[in-house]
Amino acid sequence: MKIYFLYIALFFVGLFSSCKKEEVEKPKVTYETTSKVKTQAVVDTNQIEVADLPINMEGTNVLIHPIGVISGNGKGIKSSSDSEESFTVSNYGEYQITGYLKNLKFQEIGKDTIYALTDKQILIETATYLKTFADKSKQQLLVYSLADMDTNKDGKLDSNDIKSLYISTISGQKFTKLSADFQELVDWKIIESKNLLYFRTIEDTNKNGEFDAKDSLQYHFVNLLDKDWKVTRYNPI
């Protein structure tokens, strides 16, 4: 009998250990070949696209429609991140839209036409209106942090993929990537007195699939008054 209980105990220990291994966070980059290849996520046909009610940033003439997805499971429609029924896919505060959004759509106030930010697969985590810069320069811009490729090659686009930095006008025009492919966005800030956007990225220089202290930080800035938003690299260290 003692041997029987010992086997049972060993079984549960093994089961617990295997579960813990499955919970280990996957690397953000998976290298299948020596070259870096962009990988598109597989579209989940079980997800239903919905739009939140539109947002109008103060002082602008544009309505922004956040677009996200909820999952259908046969018992009603539920949020993919919540066990309770929900139809909300975004939050708004301090001139910033947050969530896990598949797109943003734009509509000039007084017009019927609604158009998308992009036709590519993306996952927007933040879209920030540069209000103070707009008041000073009369140029209205949005800055985004988002995932734009399945960098860990798990077949889906989510928060476990690399975050990139983008910029556009308030109406979604000139949607432009600022950070380099396969470099994870660390942070960004505006130096308002100089009209400059500074940002840092980290590159997986040792190719272990993780971003850590052994990797290389890259430093960049963009003149927001520059027509083409040219990215300049600098080295403060």
Beta strands, then each sheet from edge to edge (+ up, - down):
strand 1: 47-51
strand 2: 62-72
strand 3: 77-78
strand 4: 90-93
strand 5: 96-101
strand 6: 103-108
strand 7: 115-116
strand 8: 123-129
strand 9: 141-147
strand 10: 164-169
strand 11: 176-177
strand 12: 183-191
strand 13: 196-203
strand 14: 216-223
strand 15: 231-234
sheet 1: 1+ 2- 3+
sheet 2: 1+ 2- 6+ 7-
sheet 3: 4+ 5- 8+ 9- 10+ 11-
sheet 4: 12+ 13- 14+ 15-
end
